[in-house]
Amino acid sequence: MKTHTIKRAVKGALMGGAMLGMTLTVTACGEAEVAEAAPEGVVEGLEVSNARLVLPPVSGNPAAVYFDVVYNGERGVSISGAEVTGAASATVHDMMEYNFEMTMAEAGPIALPAGEAKSFEPGGLHVMAFELGEGFEAGGTAEVALRISGGKMHKFEAEIRGAGEER
């Protein structure tokens, strides 16, 4: 019985040491990231271009946001969500096959390995902005933010286009 108790104590000590080591490793990684932090609202290495918010043809329907994004950082990241200032909510959508039909649905995290580019475009990845508030008019701009892995946000301006304009 004493041997069993000793084995349990040794096993518990080893598990505790391992957990402490993992905690210290996570803390050290977190501190390194803080030291390299980019300005608020910008994820270093992430570049967005050709950004546009297309107003819906029917008032009250959601708007769509399209853009090109490239990531030139050291480690890959992922896009896990989006926000549009002045909209009640926004989600990242993609086209996918369900029950042998193509349908639009909320996308899971979108991986962006270092050096890779993605296009958010009609018929593919895009951001849907729901319940637009006042002030969304063709010719103006909208502030969009992408939620990046780790909780960071990357903000950019999108040109607002009317429903009949080029997407």
Buried (B, 14 or more C-beta within 10 A) or exposed (E): EEEEEEEEEEEEEEEEEEEEEEEEEEEEEEEEEEEEEEEEEBBBBBEBEEBBBBBBEEEEBBBBBBBBBBBEBEEEBBBBBBBBEBBEEBBBBBBEEEEEEEEEEEBEBBEBEEEEEBEBBEEEBBBBBBEBEEEBEBEEBBBBBBBBBEEBBBBBEBBBBEBEEEE
